[in-house]
Amino acid sequence: MADRRALIVAPLYDGTWLPPLVGSPVLVDRLSTCLKTHGGYSIEVLNGIVTPELFRAKAAAFFDSPGELLLYFYGHGCVGIGDLGNLATFEAAQFREGVLMLEVGAMVRKSQATEVVLIYDCCHAGKASVTSEILGETAKGLESSEGRDLLAACSAHQIGWETSNKEHKQLGAFSAHVLEGLEGGRFPEAATAFEDRPWASM
C-alpha cells in the first residue's frame, strides 16, 4: 500500500474579524480517528495559531513528497483582492486574509504524489477551481484530473453553513456529512438539520 498522509488544517480565529469555529476540536478528533482507522493515514494536525507563513511552510513540505495525500481545511474562506479566494488564517483581516487557494493549487500541480485530495469546508471553497482572469495562466484553478481532486463545501460565490444538529456540535454542514459517511453512519435529520445560520463571510 502506498504511503498515506493527511494534513488537517483548522485555524483558531481570534474573533476580531472572523468568529471562532467552535466545532474545530470535534472535527479534528473525529476526522483523525476515521482517517487512521479506516484509511490507514498518518495524520498531522495544524491548528491553533496558524499564520500564513506556517501554513505555507507546512503545505510545501507536505506536498513535496510521493504517496497518497489528503489535505482537509476546516475554517473560514474569504474573497480578497482580484476576486481571489483565500484560506483564512489566525488574525485574518482585510488585505491579509491568509493563503491564496491558488497557491495551494500550484503546490498540488507540482507535487510528486500519486494522489492528492483537497477537501475544503469553508465559504467560497469553489474559488479553488477558478482561474484568475487577472493573473491568467500563472494562476490556474485546481481542476480535477487523474490523481487530483477537490471536494468543496460550496461553490465560488456561496457561503458555508453550520448544522444545528446537537449530535454534530456546531460542525459545518459539509463536514457533518463527510464524517457521517466516513464513520458509516446516517444523518436521518438531513432535510431539517440545518438552520438559517451561515458562517461569517467576508
C-alpha positions in Angstrom: 0.0 0.0 0.0 1.2 3.5 -0.9 2.3 5.8 1.9 -0.9 7.7 3.0 -0.6 11.0 4.8 -3.2 13.6 5.8 -2.8 17.2 6.9 -5.8 18.6 8.8 -5.7 22.5 9.0 -8.1 24.0 11.4 -7.0 27.5 12.4 -8.1 29.3 15.6 -9.7 32.7 14.9 -9.4 35.5 17.4 -12.8 36.9 16.7 -11.5 40.3 15.7 -12.5 39.9 12.0 -13.7 36.3 11.8 -15.6 34.5 14.6 -14.2 31.3 16.2 -15.5 28.0 14.8 -16.4 26.0 17.9 -16.7 22.7 16.2 -13.0 22.6 15.2 -11.8 20.3 18.0 -14.6 17.9 17.3 -13.8 17.8 13.6 -10.1 17.3 14.2 -10.7 14.4 16.7 -13.3 12.6 14.7 -11.6 13.0 11.3 -8.2 11.9 12.6 -9.8 8.8 14.1 -11.6 8.0 10.8 -8.6 8.5 8.6 -6.3 6.5 10.8 -8.7 3.6 11.4 -10.4 3.2 8.1 -7.9 4.8 5.7 -4.5 3.9 7.1 -3.4 7.5 7.0 -0.7 9.0 9.2 -2.1 12.3 10.5 -0.6 15.8 11.0 -2.7 18.5 12.5 -2.1 22.2 12.0 -4.4 24.1 14.4 -4.3 26.9 16.9 -2.3 30.0 15.8 -1.9 29.2 12.2 -0.1 32.1 10.4 0.2 32.3 6.6 3.9 31.6 6.9 3.4 28.5 8.9 0.6 27.3 6.6 2.7 27.8 3.5 5.7 26.0 5.0 3.7 23.0 6.2 1.8 22.7 2.9 5.0 23.0 0.9 6.7 20.2 2.9 3.5 18.1 2.8 3.1 18.2 -1.0 6.8 17.8 -1.7 6.6 14.0 -1.3 5.3 10.9 -3.0 2.4 8.8 -1.9 -1.3 9.5 -1.4 -2.0 12.8 0.2 -5.2 14.4 1.7 -5.4 18.0 2.9 -8.6 18.9 4.9 -9.1 22.6 5.6 -11.8 23.5 8.2 -12.1 27.2 8.6 -13.1 30.5 7.0 -12.8 31.2 3.3 -12.6 34.8 2.2 -12.6 36.7 -1.1 -9.8 39.2 -1.4 -8.2 41.5 -4.0 -8.8 40.5 -7.6 -11.7 38.3 -6.5 -9.2 35.6 -5.4 -10.2 33.0 -2.8 -8.2 32.8 0.4 -8.0 30.2 3.2 -8.2 32.4 6.2 -5.6 32.1 8.9 -5.3 33.3 12.5 -5.7 37.1 12.9 -7.0 37.3 9.3 -8.0 40.8 8.3 -8.8 42.7 5.1 -5.8 42.7 2.7 -4.1 40.0 4.8 -6.7 37.2 4.7 -4.4 34.2 4.7 -3.2 31.8 2.0 -4.5 32.0 -1.6 -6.3 28.9 -2.7 -4.4 29.2 -6.0 -1.1 28.9 -4.1 -2.2 25.6 -2.7 -3.4 24.5 -6.1 0.1 25.3 -7.6 1.7 23.2 -4.9 -0.6 20.3 -5.8 0.1 20.5 -9.5 3.8 20.3 -8.9 3.6 17.5 -6.3 5.2 14.2 -7.0 2.4 12.4 -5.1 0.5 9.8 -6.9 -2.8 11.0 -5.5 -3.9 14.3 -3.9 -7.3 15.1 -2.5 -8.2 18.5 -1.2 -11.3 18.9 1.0 -12.3 22.5 1.8 -15.0 23.2 4.3 -15.1 27.0 4.2 -17.0 29.8 2.5 -16.2 30.3 -1.2 -14.4 26.9 -1.4 -15.2 26.6 -5.1 -12.8 29.5 -5.7 -10.1 26.9 -5.6 -11.1 25.7 -9.0 -11.5 29.2 -10.6 -8.6 30.6 -12.7 -7.9 34.2 -12.0 -8.7 36.4 -15.0 -6.2 38.9 -13.7 -3.3 36.5 -13.2 -4.2 34.4 -16.2 -2.1 31.3 -16.9 0.1 31.9 -13.9 -2.9 31.2 -11.6 -4.9 28.3 -12.9 -7.6 26.9 -10.7 -7.3 23.3 -9.5 -9.1 21.1 -11.9 -10.0 17.5 -11.1 -7.7 15.2 -13.2 -6.2 11.8 -12.8 -4.9 11.6 -9.2 -6.0 15.2 -8.3 -9.4 16.0 -6.8 -11.1 18.8 -5.0 -14.1 18.4 -2.7 -15.6 21.8 -2.0 -18.2 22.6 0.6 -19.8 25.2 -1.7 -19.3 27.0 -5.0 -17.2 30.1 -5.5 -20.0 32.6 -4.7 -21.5 30.7 -1.8 -21.0 30.8 2.0 -20.7 27.8 4.3 -23.3 26.7 6.8 -23.4 25.3 10.3 -25.5 22.4 11.4 -27.9 22.9 14.3 -28.0 19.2 15.0 -26.8 18.8 18.6 -25.1 15.5 17.8 -22.7 17.3 15.5 -21.9 20.2 17.9 -21.9 23.1 15.6 -19.8 21.5 12.8 -20.0 22.9 9.3 -22.9 21.2 7.5 -20.5 19.8 4.9 -18.1 18.3 7.4 -21.0 16.8 9.3 -22.0 14.8 6.2 -18.4 13.9 5.4 -17.9 12.5 9.0 -21.2 10.6 8.8 -20.0 9.0 5.6 -16.6 8.1 6.9 -18.0 6.7 10.1 -20.5 4.6 8.2 -23.5 6.3 9.8 -26.6 8.0 8.6 -27.9 11.5 9.1 -31.7 11.0 9.3 -32.5 14.6 10.0 -30.6 15.8 6.9 -33.6 17.5 5.5 -34.2 19.6 8.6 -30.8 19.7 10.4 -29.6 23.0 9.0 -30.9 26.2 10.4 -30.6 29.5 8.7 -27.2 30.3 10.2 -24.4 31.0 7.7 -20.7 31.2 8.8 -19.4 34.7 8.8 -18.3 35.5 5.3 -16.0 38.3 4.0 
